[in-house]
Amino acid sequence: MSKNFFIALVIIFFTTLLAFIIHSISSDEAFFAKKETERKTESATETEVVTEEVEEQTEKKIPEGEKIYKLIKGEEGPIKGAVLNKTTSQVLYYQNRNFLLTDFKGQAKSSIGGYPFIDVRGIKWNSNRNKALIKEKTDYIVYDLNKNTIIKLAEKVEYADWYNNGTEDRLVYKTFNYETKERKIITADENGENEEDLVENLQYERIDFKIPKGGNKICYNRAPDANFEASLDCIDIKSKQTETLHKGVFAADYLWANNGNRLIVSYVNEQMGGNITISSMNSKGGEFRGLNFPTSVKKCVWSNDNRNIYCAMMVYAEKDVVLPNDWEANKYNSIDTFWKIDVETGKKRRLLESSEMIPVDAENLFLDDNEKFLFFTDRVDRSVYAIPLK
């Protein structure tokens, strides 16, 4: 009997212990389930807070009716070759080894091609925006967006650009012969074939091409430098006749109107000194009109009517700044204000008040076809900004 009693006690003990363990496990499961629920709730709450903060920041950056806003973020990678793609009425640009399109609010983005270029220094587009002339380090490469193919130009090419002869896009470039030390200006097909000499024994080591619309002539000038007196020289593509449209000032730089009938020039009057300013002239170099506006033509764009220009005024506080050299060399940054200028009358209208501005140093200005937006790249953060126009 005592044996049966002992067995009964053992059964009761283990039954009680098992019940306790099951209860504990259930309690623990309930506890951890509760904690997991609380954690998820807290996480969701935190996410909501973060989302609200992001939305709040976005609203601060691009509120309704904002006068200037960041269209493409340079923080996500250097932006090169931002330009209007007229076919789709979008902004076309290169970032993080991709060619991208975005709408004018920077919201709908899409990739239209990509290539693993290593060190893109600059991009110039043909008229149809389907081929890019890439400067990668010291090489020039033509990239076809439709075919995803590249053509590397000859090593002799030091500087290159597109021009349209009225029927097709071609290349014009400055070459250097390392054996003879001779520099030339040459035209060629977009693949670098069918070269034709335009200018031989070129004296300038660094030049910029300034090509008016029409395809009849190619103009060029010494790269802007306050050390040297400048000139704008043009050569007729067919006859090879040359002419000098403008000379007699220092550090001159030029920008043709869309129709090729006028151009603006930025310059300084004194060697290695004086204030930078812009003037306008006709296609023959006559009707020279001072616009009394301190900036470089690299901070301007012509309006669609070829009468007005939109420009960023160069504002700086540094002493002993040599313009445009120090700005070109990125030794200082301007803090710009934006204006619309009537080239014929000189009348100016400020686009943004001081309270509406943010600190930017603008370059590569362009407009949409309807002239509702002014776009530019900030040289500091490499972002692309937009200014809605009234």
Secondary structure as a PSIPRED ss2 file (coil, helix, strand):
# PSIPRED VFORMAT (PSIPRED V4.0)

   1 M C   1.000  0.000  0.000
   2 S H   0.000  1.000  0.000
   3 K H   0.000  1.000  0.000
   4 N H   0.000  1.000  0.000
   5 F H   0.000  1.000  0.000
   6 F H   0.000  1.000  0.000
   7 I H   0.000  1.000  0.000
   8 A H   0.000  1.000  0.000
   9 L H   0.000  1.000  0.000
  10 V H   0.000  1.000  0.000
  11 I H   0.000  1.000  0.000
  12 I H   0.000  1.000  0.000
  13 F H   0.000  1.000  0.000
  14 F H   0.000  1.000  0.000
  15 T H   0.000  1.000  0.000
  16 T H   0.000  1.000  0.000
  17 L H   0.000  1.000  0.000
  18 L H   0.000  1.000  0.000
  19 A H   0.000  1.000  0.000
  20 F H   0.000  1.000  0.000
  21 I H   0.000  1.000  0.000
  22 I H   0.000  1.000  0.000
  23 H H   0.000  1.000  0.000
  24 S H   0.000  1.000  0.000
  25 I H   0.000  1.000  0.000
  26 S H   0.000  1.000  0.000
  27 S H   0.000  1.000  0.000
  28 D H   0.000  1.000  0.000
  29 E H   0.000  1.000  0.000
  30 A H   0.000  1.000  0.000
  31 F H   0.000  1.000  0.000
  32 F H   0.000  1.000  0.000
  33 A H   0.000  1.000  0.000
  34 K H   0.000  1.000  0.000
  35 K H   0.000  1.000  0.000
  36 E H   0.000  1.000  0.000
  37 T H   0.000  1.000  0.000
  38 E H   0.000  1.000  0.000
  39 R H   0.000  1.000  0.000
  40 K H   0.000  1.000  0.000
  41 T H   0.000  1.000  0.000
  42 E H   0.000  1.000  0.000
  43 S H   0.000  1.000  0.000
  44 A H   0.000  1.000  0.000
  45 T H   0.000  1.000  0.000
  46 E H   0.000  1.000  0.000
  47 T H   0.000  1.000  0.000
  48 E H   0.000  1.000  0.000
  49 V H   0.000  1.000  0.000
  50 V H   0.000  1.000  0.000
  51 T H   0.000  1.000  0.000
  52 E H   0.000  1.000  0.000
  53 E H   0.000  1.000  0.000
  54 V H   0.000  1.000  0.000
  55 E H   0.000  1.000  0.000
  56 E H   0.000  1.000  0.000
  57 Q H   0.000  1.000  0.000
  58 T H   0.000  1.000  0.000
  59 E H   0.000  1.000  0.000
  60 K H   0.000  1.000  0.000
  61 K H   0.000  1.000  0.000
  62 I C   1.000  0.000  0.000
  63 P C   1.000  0.000  0.000
  64 E C   1.000  0.000  0.000
  65 G C   1.000  0.000  0.000
  66 E C   1.000  0.000  0.000
  67 K C   1.000  0.000  0.000
  68 I C   1.000  0.000  0.000
  69 Y E   0.000  0.000  1.000
  70 K E   0.000  0.000  1.000
  71 L E   0.000  0.000  1.000
  72 I E   0.000  0.000  1.000
  73 K C   1.000  0.000  0.000
  74 G H   0.000  1.000  0.000
  75 E H   0.000  1.000  0.000
  76 E H   0.000  1.000  0.000
  77 G C   1.000  0.000  0.000
  78 P C   1.000  0.000  0.000
  79 I E   0.000  0.000  1.000
  80 K E   0.000  0.000  1.000
  81 G E   0.000  0.000  1.000
  82 A E   0.000  0.000  1.000
  83 V E   0.000  0.000  1.000
  84 L E   0.000  0.000  1.000
  85 N E   0.000  0.000  1.000
  86 K C   1.000  0.000  0.000
  87 T C   1.000  0.000  0.000
  88 T C   1.000  0.000  0.000
  89 S C   1.000  0.000  0.000
  90 Q E   0.000  0.000  1.000
  91 V E   0.000  0.000  1.000
  92 L E   0.000  0.000  1.000
  93 Y E   0.000  0.000  1.000
  94 Y E   0.000  0.000  1.000
  95 Q E   0.000  0.000  1.000
  96 N C   1.000  0.000  0.000
  97 R C   1.000  0.000  0.000
  98 N E   0.000  0.000  1.000
  99 F E   0.000  0.000  1.000
 100 L E   0.000  0.000  1.000
 101 L E   0.000  0.000  1.000
 102 T E   0.000  0.000  1.000
 103 D C   1.000  0.000  0.000
 104 F C   1.000  0.000  0.000
 105 K C   1.000  0.000  0.000
 106 G C   1.000  0.000  0.000
 107 Q C   1.000  0.000  0.000
 108 A C   1.000  0.000  0.000
 109 K E   0.000  0.000  1.000
 110 S E   0.000  0.000  1.000
 111 S E   0.000  0.000  1.000
 112 I E   0.000  0.000  1.000
 113 G E   0.000  0.000  1.000
 114 G E   0.000  0.000  1.000
 115 Y C   1.000  0.000  0.000
 116 P C   1.000  0.000  0.000
 117 F C   1.000  0.000  0.000
 118 I C   1.000  0.000  0.000
 119 D C   1.000  0.000  0.000
 120 V E   0.000  0.000  1.000
 121 R E   0.000  0.000  1.000
 122 G E   0.000  0.000  1.000
 123 I E   0.000  0.000  1.000
 124 K E   0.000  0.000  1.000
 125 W E   0.000  0.000  1.000
 126 N C   1.000  0.000  0.000
 127 S C   1.000  0.000  0.000
 128 N C   1.000  0.000  0.000
 129 R C   1.000  0.000  0.000
 130 N C   1.000  0.000  0.000
 131 K E   0.000  0.000  1.000
 132 A E   0.000  0.000  1.000
 133 L E   0.000  0.000  1.000
 134 I E   0.000  0.000  1.000
 135 K E   0.000  0.000  1.000
 136 E E   0.000  0.000  1.000
 137 K C   1.000  0.000  0.000
 138 T C   1.000  0.000  0.000
 139 D E   0.000  0.000  1.000
 140 Y E   0.000  0.000  1.000
 141 I E   0.000  0.000  1.000
 142 V E   0.000  0.000  1.000
 143 Y E   0.000  0.000  1.000
 144 D E   0.000  0.000  1.000
 145 L C   1.000  0.000  0.000
 146 N C   1.000  0.000  0.000
 147 K C   1.000  0.000  0.000
 148 N C   1.000  0.000  0.000
 149 T E   0.000  0.000  1.000
 150 I E   0.000  0.000  1.000
 151 I E   0.000  0.000  1.000
 152 K E   0.000  0.000  1.000
 153 L C   1.000  0.000  0.000
 154 A C   1.000  0.000  0.000
 155 E C   1.000  0.000  0.000
 156 K C   1.000  0.000  0.000
 157 V E   0.000  0.000  1.000
 158 E E   0.000  0.000  1.000
 159 Y E   0.000  0.000  1.000
 160 A E   0.000  0.000  1.000
 161 D E   0.000  0.000  1.000
 162 W E   0.000  0.000  1.000
 163 Y E   0.000  0.000  1.000
 164 N E   0.000  0.000  1.000
 165 N C   1.000  0.000  0.000
 166 G C   1.000  0.000  0.000
 167 T C   1.000  0.000  0.000
 168 E C   1.000  0.000  0.000
 169 D E   0.000  0.000  1.000
 170 R E   0.000  0.000  1.000
 171 L E   0.000  0.000  1.000
 172 V E   0.000  0.000  1.000
 173 Y E   0.000  0.000  1.000
 174 K E   0.000  0.000  1.000
 175 T E   0.000  0.000  1.000
 176 F E   0.000  0.000  1.000
 177 N C   1.000  0.000  0.000
 178 Y C   1.000  0.000  0.000
 179 E C   1.000  0.000  0.000
 180 T C   1.000  0.000  0.000
 181 K C   1.000  0.000  0.000
 182 E C   1.000  0.000  0.000
 183 R E   0.000  0.000  1.000
 184 K E   0.000  0.000  1.000
 185 I E   0.000  0.000  1.000
 186 I E   0.000  0.000  1.000
 187 T E   0.000  0.000  1.000
 188 A E   0.000  0.000  1.000
 189 D C   1.000  0.000  0.000
 190 E C   1.000  0.000  0.000
 191 N C   1.000  0.000  0.000
 192 G C   1.000  0.000  0.000
 193 E C   1.000  0.000  0.000
 194 N C   1.000  0.000  0.000
 195 E C   1.000  0.000  0.000
 196 E E   0.000  0.000  1.000
 197 D E   0.000  0.000  1.000
 198 L E   0.000  0.000  1.000
 199 V E   0.000  0.000  1.000
 200 E C   1.000  0.000  0.000
 201 N C   1.000  0.000  0.000
 202 L C   1.000  0.000  0.000
 203 Q C   1.000  0.000  0.000
 204 Y C   1.000  0.000  0.000
 205 E C   1.000  0.000  0.000
 206 R C   1.000  0.000  0.000
 207 I E   0.000  0.000  1.000
 208 D E   0.000  0.000  1.000
 209 F E   0.000  0.000  1.000
 210 K E   0.000  0.000  1.000
 211 I C   1.000  0.000  0.000
 212 P C   1.000  0.000  0.000
 213 K C   1.000  0.000  0.000
 214 G C   1.000  0.000  0.000
 215 G C   1.000  0.000  0.000
 216 N C   1.000  0.000  0.000
 217 K E   0.000  0.000  1.000
 218 I E   0.000  0.000  1.000
 219 C E   0.000  0.000  1.000
 220 Y E   0.000  0.000  1.000
 221 N E   0.000  0.000  1.000
 222 R E   0.000  0.000  1.000
 223 A C   1.000  0.000  0.000
 224 P C   1.000  0.000  0.000
 225 D C   1.000  0.000  0.000
 226 A C   1.000  0.000  0.000
 227 N C   1.000  0.000  0.000
 228 F C   1.000  0.000  0.000
 229 E E   0.000  0.000  1.000
 230 A E   0.000  0.000  1.000
 231 S E   0.000  0.000  1.000
 232 L E   0.000  0.000  1.000
 233 D E   0.000  0.000  1.000
 234 C E   0.000  0.000  1.000
 235 I E   0.000  0.000  1.000
 236 D E   0.000  0.000  1.000
 237 I C   1.000  0.000  0.000
 238 K C   1.000  0.000  0.000
 239 S C   1.000  0.000  0.000
 240 K C   1.000  0.000  0.000
 241 Q C   1.000  0.000  0.000
 242 T E   0.000  0.000  1.000
 243 E E   0.000  0.000  1.000
 244 T E   0.000  0.000  1.000
 245 L E   0.000  0.000  1.000
 246 H E   0.000  0.000  1.000
 247 K E   0.000  0.000  1.000
 248 G E   0.000  0.000  1.000
 249 V E   0.000  0.000  1.000
 250 F E   0.000  0.000  1.000
 251 A E   0.000  0.000  1.000
 252 A E   0.000  0.000  1.000
 253 D E   0.000  0.000  1.000
 254 Y E   0.000  0.000  1.000
 255 L E   0.000  0.000  1.000
 256 W E   0.000  0.000  1.000
 257 A C   1.000  0.000  0.000
 258 N C   1.000  0.000  0.000
 259 N C   1.000  0.000  0.000
 260 G C   1.000  0.000  0.000
 261 N C   1.000  0.000  0.000
 262 R E   0.000  0.000  1.000
 263 L E   0.000  0.000  1.000
 264 I E   0.000  0.000  1.000
 265 V E   0.000  0.000  1.000
 266 S E   0.000  0.000  1.000
 267 Y E   0.000  0.000  1.000
 268 V E   0.000  0.000  1.000
 269 N C   1.000  0.000  0.000
 270 E E   0.000  0.000  1.000
 271 Q C   1.000  0.000  0.000
 272 M C   1.000  0.000  0.000
 273 G E   0.000  0.000  1.000
 274 G C   1.000  0.000  0.000
 275 N C   1.000  0.000  0.000
 276 I C   1.000  0.000  0.000
 277 T E   0.000  0.000  1.000
 278 I E   0.000  0.000  1.000
 279 S E   0.000  0.000  1.000
 280 S E   0.000  0.000  1.000
 281 M E   0.000  0.000  1.000
 282 N E   0.000  0.000  1.000
 283 S C   1.000  0.000  0.000
 284 K C   1.000  0.000  0.000
 285 G C   1.000  0.000  0.000
 286 G C   1.000  0.000  0.000
 287 E C   1.000  0.000  0.000
 288 F C   1.000  0.000  0.000
 289 R E   0.000  0.000  1.000
 290 G E   0.000  0.000  1.000
 291 L C   1.000  0.000  0.000
 292 N C   1.000  0.000  0.000
 293 F C   1.000  0.000  0.000
 294 P C   1.000  0.000  0.000
 295 T C   1.000  0.000  0.000
 296 S C   1.000  0.000  0.000
 297 V H   0.000  1.000  0.000
 298 K H   0.000  1.000  0.000
 299 K H   0.000  1.000  0.000
 300 C E   0.000  0.000  1.000
 301 V E   0.000  0.000  1.000
 302 W E   0.000  0.000  1.000
 303 S C   1.000  0.000  0.000
 304 N C   1.000  0.000  0.000
 305 D C   1.000  0.000  0.000
 306 N C   1.000  0.000  0.000
 307 R C   1.000  0.000  0.000
 308 N E   0.000  0.000  1.000
 309 I E   0.000  0.000  1.000
 310 Y E   0.000  0.000  1.000
 311 C E   0.000  0.000  1.000
 312 A E   0.000  0.000  1.000
 313 M E   0.000  0.000  1.000
 314 M C   1.000  0.000  0.000
 315 V C   1.000  0.000  0.000
 316 Y C   1.000  0.000  0.000
 317 A C   1.000  0.000  0.000
 318 E C   1.000  0.000  0.000
 319 K C   1.000  0.000  0.000
 320 D C   1.000  0.000  0.000
 321 V C   1.000  0.000  0.000
 322 V C   1.000  0.000  0.000
 323 L C   1.000  0.000  0.000
 324 P C   1.000  0.000  0.000
 325 N H   0.000  1.000  0.000
 326 D H   0.000  1.000  0.000
 327 W H   0.000  1.000  0.000
 328 E H   0.000  1.000  0.000
 329 A C   1.000  0.000  0.000
 330 N C   1.000  0.000  0.000
 331 K C   1.000  0.000  0.000
 332 Y C   1.000  0.000  0.000
 333 N C   1.000  0.000  0.000
 334 S C   1.000  0.000  0.000
 335 I C   1.000  0.000  0.000
 336 D C   1.000  0.000  0.000
 337 T E   0.000  0.000  1.000
 338 F E   0.000  0.000  1.000
 339 W E   0.000  0.000  1.000
 340 K E   0.000  0.000  1.000
 341 I E   0.000  0.000  1.000
 342 D E   0.000  0.000  1.000
 343 V C   1.000  0.000  0.000
 344 E C   1.000  0.000  0.000
 345 T C   1.000  0.000  0.000
 346 G C   1.000  0.000  0.000
 347 K C   1.000  0.000  0.000
 348 K E   0.000  0.000  1.000
 349 R E   0.000  0.000  1.000
 350 R E   0.000  0.000  1.000
 351 L C   1.000  0.000  0.000
 352 L C   1.000  0.000  0.000
 353 E C   1.000  0.000  0.000
 354 S H   0.000  1.000  0.000
 355 S H   0.000  1.000  0.000
 356 E H   0.000  1.000  0.000
 357 M C   1.000  0.000  0.000
 358 I C   1.000  0.000  0.000
 359 P C   1.000  0.000  0.000
 360 V C   1.000  0.000  0.000
 361 D C   1.000  0.000  0.000
 362 A E   0.000  0.000  1.000
 363 E E   0.000  0.000  1.000
 364 N E   0.000  0.000  1.000
 365 L E   0.000  0.000  1.000
 366 F E   0.000  0.000  1.000
 367 L E   0.000  0.000  1.000
 368 D C   1.000  0.000  0.000
 369 D C   1.000  0.000  0.000
 370 N C   1.000  0.000  0.000
 371 E C   1.000  0.000  0.000
 372 K C   1.000  0.000  0.000
 373 F E   0.000  0.000  1.000
 374 L E   0.000  0.000  1.000
 375 F E   0.000  0.000  1.000
 376 F E   0.000  0.000  1.000
 377 T E   0.000  0.000  1.000
 378 D E   0.000  0.000  1.000
 379 R C   1.000  0.000  0.000
 380 V C   1.000  0.000  0.000
 381 D C   1.000  0.000  0.000
 382 R C   1.000  0.000  0.000
 383 S C   1.000  0.000  0.000
 384 V E   0.000  0.000  1.000
 385 Y E   0.000  0.000  1.000
 386 A E   0.000  0.000  1.000
 387 I E   0.000  0.000  1.000
 388 P E   0.000  0.000  1.000
 389 L C   1.000  0.000  0.000
 390 K C   1.000  0.000  0.000
